[in-house]
């Protein structure tokens, strides 16, 4: 039996590709190694599912690196964030936009409900979904794709869409298999590196694990006191090994790419105030209430478990009352609040990242169609490509858009 189109991988890109190809009149088989679709979607946004990012697509595109943004332009305009949300809205799922632009389902709906809707979206179009179908290779003859090896059998196909994802969170099935097949067929792979990943610190504080800082700016420097090269504002979560949460993920790619290592991170606990504004504010509080302690001055900026460590970093006794707090000590406290050193990074774990940077070179894929320039009949989309946007729903949008375009183009070929 010849399958007109085989889609490998039932994640975000694969589901959109399969549906769109079927809408185009193709006979489509979707091969998924797991027992369900959308495994990685299930962990998006901590299970709440950060669907995409709000705003004009030009603004969404601008958040990617320049070469990635150029590549994504045709697919982002062909299939927008609004286009994706309409799929869910038409199925009765309400969504909302957070102040930071991230879009989520309205609770109690969550990632499981999103996957359920998208599974129906795929199957109702007539796509044949094969679960437990682990692909082991691609077949090519005379520069053209001819089929897929799966379960010890050769499945013939006129066109194949590879949506196997990256290699982060391998437990979800994204084990980097697609890269090996594609490299074997002649595609160039850009070296892999961690993107949206936690940070492991040299001197992590396990006792702080589970403590979160809200609306904090995390700054990455070339070393303690060194030049700042990246910052991200949002929530920060302490873990047994270091840091996680949106801010840690937001600076992780730049840290991972620095060959010299030794990057240092610090937290600005009051990012909406300048150093001078914060100093004036705390001095005013001391003047109005001379009995107020240094601990009381610092308390609004950190959870209780972190109050003593913050004061220790500033070299200030928490019991000192405002009337007796020297100007130099106040300045040290302000400096600590505006740039609390959290340590140096020893490792950015690629396998723990939400996405991975690197993959198939964008130079070898046609951005208008996701068609391989190396192998006829082959289409590539989603995280198998060298694309890694920031935290906030950008990467899922890249998967939705490139998957849609790949499916459409493959059906028209």
C-alpha positions as CSV (number, residue, x, y, z in Angstrom):
1,X,0.0,0.0,0.0
2,X,1.3,3.5,-0.9
3,X,0.5,6.3,1.6
4,X,0.3,9.5,-0.3
5,X,1.7,11.4,2.7
6,X,3.3,10.1,5.9
7,X,3.7,12.5,8.8
8,X,6.2,11.4,11.4
9,X,5.5,12.7,14.9
10,X,2.2,13.7,16.4
11,X,3.3,16.8,18.3
12,X,2.2,20.3,17.7
13,X,3.7,20.6,14.2
14,X,2.7,17.1,13.2
15,X,-0.9,17.4,14.1
16,X,-1.3,20.7,12.1
17,X,0.6,19.2,9.2
18,X,-1.5,16.0,9.1
19,X,-4.8,17.9,9.3
20,X,-3.9,20.5,6.6
21,X,-2.6,17.8,4.3
22,X,-5.9,15.9,4.7
23,X,-7.8,19.0,4.0
24,X,-5.9,19.3,0.8
25,X,-7.3,16.0,-0.4
26,X,-4.3,13.8,0.4
27,X,-4.4,10.4,2.0
28,X,-2.5,10.9,5.2
29,X,-1.0,8.6,7.8
30,X,0.3,10.0,11.0
31,X,2.9,7.8,12.8
32,X,3.3,8.5,16.5
33,X,5.7,6.4,18.7
34,X,3.7,7.1,21.9
35,X,0.2,5.9,22.8
36,X,-1.3,9.4,22.4
37,X,-0.7,12.6,20.4
38,X,0.7,15.8,21.8
39,X,2.9,14.4,24.6
40,X,5.1,17.5,24.8
41,X,2.1,19.8,24.6
42,X,0.9,18.2,27.9
43,X,3.8,19.7,29.8
44,X,3.6,23.2,28.2
45,X,3.1,26.0,30.7
46,X,3.4,23.6,33.6
47,X,0.4,21.6,32.2
48,X,-1.7,24.7,31.7
49,X,-0.6,25.0,28.1
50,X,0.9,28.3,26.9
51,X,-0.9,28.1,23.5
52,X,0.8,31.0,21.7
53,X,1.6,34.7,22.2
54,X,-0.7,37.6,21.6
55,X,-0.2,40.5,19.2
56,X,0.5,41.1,15.6
57,X,2.5,38.3,13.9
58,X,5.2,40.8,13.0
59,X,5.8,41.4,16.7
60,X,5.7,37.7,17.5
61,X,8.2,37.1,14.7
62,X,10.5,39.9,15.9
63,X,11.2,37.9,19.2
64,X,13.1,35.3,17.2
65,X,16.7,35.7,16.2
66,X,17.1,37.5,12.8
67,X,17.8,34.5,10.6
68,X,15.0,32.5,12.3
69,X,12.6,35.5,12.0
70,X,13.3,35.8,8.3
71,X,12.6,32.1,7.8
72,X,9.4,32.2,9.8
73,X,7.9,35.1,8.0
74,X,6.0,33.2,5.2
75,X,4.5,30.6,7.6
76,X,3.6,33.2,10.3
77,X,1.6,35.2,7.8
78,X,0.1,32.0,6.3
79,X,-1.1,30.7,9.7
80,X,-1.3,33.2,12.5
81,X,-1.9,33.0,16.3
82,X,-5.6,33.9,15.6
83,X,-5.9,31.1,13.1
84,X,-4.7,28.6,15.7
85,X,-6.9,30.0,18.5
86,X,-10.0,29.7,16.1
87,X,-9.4,25.9,16.0
88,X,-10.0,25.8,19.8
89,X,-12.6,28.5,20.0
90,X,-14.7,26.6,17.3
91,X,-14.6,23.6,19.6
92,X,-15.8,25.5,22.6
93,X,-12.6,26.2,24.4
94,X,-12.2,29.7,25.8
95,X,-8.8,31.3,26.0
96,X,-7.4,34.4,27.7
97,X,-4.4,36.7,27.4
98,X,-2.2,37.3,30.4
99,X,-0.7,40.8,30.9
100,X,2.6,39.5,29.5
101,X,1.0,38.4,26.3
102,X,0.9,34.7,26.9
103,X,-2.3,32.9,25.9
104,X,-3.8,30.1,27.9
105,X,-7.0,28.1,28.1
106,X,-9.5,29.4,30.6
107,X,-9.4,27.1,33.6
108,X,-10.4,24.5,34.4
109,X,-9.4,23.6,30.8
110,X,-5.7,22.7,30.5
111,X,-3.2,21.0,28.3
112,X,-5.0,17.7,28.3
113,X,-8.1,19.4,26.9
114,X,-6.1,21.1,24.3
115,X,-4.6,17.8,23.1
116,X,-8.0,16.2,23.2
117,X,-9.4,18.9,20.9
118,X,-6.4,18.7,18.5
119,X,-6.6,14.9,18.4
120,X,-10.3,15.2,17.3
121,X,-9.2,17.9,14.8
122,X,-6.8,15.5,13.2
123,X,-9.0,12.4,13.1
124,X,-12.1,14.1,12.0
125,X,-10.3,15.0,8.8
126,X,-9.8,11.4,7.9
127,X,-6.1,11.1,9.0
128,X,-5.1,7.5,9.8
129,X,-3.3,7.7,13.1
130,X,-0.9,4.9,14.0
131,X,0.1,4.8,17.7
132,X,3.1,2.9,19.0
133,X,4.6,3.4,15.5
134,X,8.3,4.0,16.2
135,X,10.0,5.1,12.9
136,X,13.6,3.8,12.5
137,X,14.6,5.5,9.3
138,X,13.8,7.1,6.0
139,X,14.2,5.6,2.6
140,X,15.4,7.5,-0.5
141,X,16.1,6.7,-4.1
142,X,17.8,8.9,-6.7
143,X,17.5,12.0,-4.4
144,X,13.8,11.4,-3.7
145,X,12.0,10.2,-0.6
146,X,10.4,6.8,-1.1
147,X,9.1,5.8,2.3
148,X,9.6,5.2,6.0
149,X,10.9,2.3,8.0
150,X,8.7,1.5,11.0
151,X,8.1,-1.7,13.0
152,X,10.5,-3.6,10.7
153,X,8.4,-2.7,7.7
154,X,8.9,-0.3,4.8
155,X,5.9,2.0,4.4
156,X,6.0,3.5,0.9
157,X,5.1,7.2,0.6
158,X,5.3,9.8,-2.1
159,X,5.9,12.6,0.4
160,X,7.0,12.5,4.0
161,X,6.7,15.3,6.6
162,X,9.2,15.0,9.5
163,X,7.9,16.5,12.7
164,X,9.9,14.6,15.2
165,X,10.8,17.5,17.5
166,X,14.1,18.0,19.2
167,X,15.8,16.2,22.0
168,X,14.5,17.9,25.1
169,X,12.4,16.0,27.6
170,X,13.2,12.6,25.9
171,X,10.5,10.9,28.1
172,X,7.9,12.6,25.9
173,X,9.4,10.9,22.8
174,X,11.5,13.7,21.5
175,X,14.8,11.8,21.4
176,X,16.4,13.5,18.4
177,X,15.8,10.5,16.1
178,X,14.8,12.7,13.1
179,X,18.2,14.5,13.1
180,X,20.1,11.2,12.7
181,X,17.9,10.2,9.7
182,X,18.2,13.6,8.0
183,X,21.9,13.9,8.5
184,X,22.2,10.4,7.0
185,X,20.4,11.6,3.9
186,X,22.6,14.6,3.5
187,X,21.1,17.4,5.5
188,X,23.4,19.7,7.5
189,X,22.8,19.9,11.3
190,X,23.5,23.1,13.2
191,X,25.1,22.0,16.5
192,X,22.6,21.5,19.3
193,X,22.6,23.6,22.4
194,X,20.2,24.2,25.3
195,X,17.6,26.9,24.8
196,X,14.7,27.3,27.3
197,X,16.4,25.3,30.1
198,X,16.9,25.6,33.8
199,X,20.3,26.7,35.2
200,X,22.4,24.5,37.4
201,X,24.6,26.6,39.8
202,X,27.9,25.8,41.3
203,X,26.7,26.6,44.8
204,X,23.0,25.9,44.7
205,X,21.0,26.2,47.8
206,X,18.8,23.0,48.1
207,X,17.0,24.5,51.1
208,X,15.6,27.2,48.9
209,X,14.0,24.7,46.5
210,X,10.4,25.6,45.7
211,X,10.7,29.3,46.7
212,X,9.6,31.7,43.9
213,X,10.4,35.3,43.3
214,X,7.7,37.2,41.4
215,X,8.3,39.8,38.7
216,X,12.0,39.7,39.1
217,X,14.7,40.6,36.5
218,X,17.3,37.9,36.2
219,X,20.6,39.3,34.7
220,X,23.4,37.2,33.2
221,X,26.9,38.5,33.4
222,X,30.2,37.2,32.0
223,X,31.3,36.5,35.6
224,X,30.7,37.9,39.1
225,X,30.7,41.7,38.5
226,X,31.3,41.2,34.8
227,X,29.5,42.7,31.8
228,X,25.8,42.0,31.5
229,X,24.9,40.1,28.3
230,X,21.3,39.0,28.8
231,X,18.3,39.8,31.1
232,X,14.8,38.5,31.4
233,X,11.9,39.7,33.6
234,X,9.3,37.4,35.1
235,X,9.0,34.8,37.8
236,X,12.1,32.9,39.1
237,X,12.0,29.6,40.9
238,X,14.7,28.1,43.0
239,X,15.4,24.4,42.6
240,X,17.6,21.8,44.3
241,X,20.2,22.3,41.5
242,X,19.8,26.1,40.9
243,X,17.2,28.1,39.1
244,X,14.2,27.6,36.8
245,X,11.0,29.5,35.9
246,X,10.5,31.9,33.0
247,X,13.5,34.2,33.8
248,X,16.0,31.3,34.0
249,X,14.7,29.9,30.8
250,X,14.8,33.3,29.2
251,X,18.5,33.7,29.7
252,X,19.6,30.1,29.3
253,X,20.3,30.0,25.6
254,X,22.7,32.9,25.7
255,X,24.5,31.3,28.8
256,X,24.7,27.9,27.1
257,X,26.3,29.5,24.0
258,X,29.1,31.1,25.8
259,X,32.1,28.8,25.4
260,X,34.1,30.4,28.3
261,X,31.5,29.3,30.9
262,X,31.5,30.9,34.3
263,X,28.5,33.1,33.7
264,X,27.1,34.7,36.8
265,X,23.4,35.4,37.5
266,X,21.9,38.1,39.8
267,X,18.3,39.1,40.6
268,X,16.9,42.6,40.5
269,X,14.1,42.3,43.1
270,X,12.7,45.7,42.3
271,X,13.0,46.0,38.5
272,X,10.5,48.9,38.2
273,X,12.6,51.2,40.3
274,X,16.1,52.6,39.6
275,X,18.8,52.3,42.2
276,X,18.3,56.0,43.2
277,X,14.5,55.6,43.4
278,X,14.7,52.6,45.7
279,X,17.3,54.3,47.9
280,X,15.0,57.4,48.2
281,X,12.0,55.2,49.0
282,X,13.8,53.2,51.7
283,X,15.3,56.3,53.3
284,X,11.9,57.9,53.4
285,X,10.6,54.9,55.3
286,X,13.4,55.1,57.7
287,X,12.8,58.8,58.4
288,X,9.0,58.3,58.8
289,X,9.5,55.3,61.1
290,X,13.0,55.3,62.8
291,X,12.1,52.1,64.7
292,X,11.6,50.1,61.5
293,X,14.2,47.5,61.2
294,X,16.4,46.6,58.2
295,X,14.6,43.3,58.0
296,X,11.3,45.1,57.7
297,X,12.7,47.3,54.9
298,X,13.8,44.3,52.9
299,X,10.8,42.0,53.7
300,X,8.6,43.2,50.8
301,X,11.2,42.1,48.2
302,X,11.6,38.4,49.1
303,X,9.7,35.5,50.6
304,X,10.4,35.0,54.3
305,X,12.8,32.0,53.7
306,X,15.1,34.3,51.7
307,X,15.1,37.4,53.9
308,X,18.1,36.4,56.0
309,X,20.2,35.3,53.0
310,X,19.4,38.7,51.2
311,X,20.4,40.7,54.3
312,X,23.6,38.6,54.7
313,X,24.5,39.3,51.1
314,X,24.2,43.0,51.9
315,X,26.2,42.6,55.1
316,X,23.4,44.2,57.1
317,X,21.9,43.0,60.4
318,X,18.2,42.6,60.1
319,X,17.7,43.8,63.7
320,X,19.3,47.2,63.0
321,X,16.6,50.0,63.3
322,X,16.4,52.7,60.7
323,X,17.5,55.4,63.2
324,X,20.9,53.5,63.5
325,X,21.3,52.3,60.0
326,X,24.3,54.1,58.5
327,X,24.0,55.5,55.0
328,X,26.7,53.1,53.7
329,X,24.7,50.1,55.0
330,X,21.5,51.4,53.4
331,X,23.3,51.7,50.1
332,X,24.6,48.1,50.4
333,X,21.0,47.0,51.1
334,X,19.8,48.8,48.0
335,X,22.6,47.3,45.9
336,X,21.7,43.8,47.1
337,X,18.0,44.3,46.3
338,X,18.8,45.7,42.8
339,X,21.4,43.0,42.0
340,X,21.4,40.0,44.4
341,X,24.2,37.7,43.3
342,X,22.8,34.1,43.0
343,X,26.0,32.4,41.9
344,X,27.7,31.1,38.8
345,X,26.3,28.7,36.3
346,X,28.0,25.3,36.0
347,X,25.6,23.7,33.5
348,X,22.6,24.3,31.3
349,X,21.0,20.9,30.8
350,X,20.0,20.4,27.2
351,X,17.8,17.5,28.0
352,X,15.7,19.5,30.5
353,X,15.0,22.4,28.1
354,X,11.5,23.1,26.8
355,X,13.1,23.5,23.4
356,X,16.5,22.9,21.9
357,X,18.5,25.3,19.6
358,X,20.2,23.8,16.7
359,X,18.9,21.2,14.2
360,X,18.4,21.1,10.5
361,X,19.9,24.2,8.9
362,X,17.3,26.7,7.7
363,X,19.4,27.3,4.6
364,X,18.3,23.8,3.4
365,X,14.6,24.3,3.8
366,X,12.2,26.4,1.6
367,X,10.4,28.8,4.0
368,X,7.3,29.2,1.8
369,X,6.6,25.4,1.8
370,X,8.9,23.7,4.4
371,X,10.2,21.6,1.5
372,X,13.6,20.2,1.8
373,X,16.1,21.6,-0.7
374,X,18.2,18.4,-0.4
375,X,15.6,15.6,-0.9
376,X,12.6,15.7,-3.1
377,X,9.3,14.9,-1.5
378,X,10.6,15.6,2.0
379,X,9.1,18.4,4.3
380,X,10.5,19.5,7.6
381,X,8.7,21.5,10.3
382,X,8.7,22.3,14.0
383,X,11.6,21.8,16.4
384,X,13.5,19.5,14.1
385,X,14.6,22.8,12.4
386,X,17.2,25.2,13.8
387,X,14.5,27.4,15.5
388,X,14.3,28.3,19.2
389,X,12.2,31.3,20.3
390,X,12.0,32.8,23.8
391,X,9.7,31.6,26.5
392,X,6.1,32.7,26.2
393,X,4.3,30.6,23.6
394,X,6.5,31.6,20.7
395,X,7.9,28.1,20.0
396,X,4.4,26.5,19.9
397,X,3.4,29.1,17.4
398,X,6.4,28.3,15.2
399,X,5.3,24.7,15.4
400,X,1.7,25.4,14.5
401,X,2.6,27.7,11.6
402,X,5.4,25.6,10.0
403,X,3.3,22.4,10.4
404,X,0.3,24.0,8.7
405,X,2.4,25.2,5.8
406,X,4.2,21.9,5.4
407,X,0.9,20.0,5.3
408,X,-0.6,22.4,2.8
409,X,2.5,22.3,0.5
410,X,2.9,18.5,0.6
411,X,-0.8,18.0,-0.3
412,X,-0.4,20.4,-3.3
413,X,2.9,18.9,-4.6
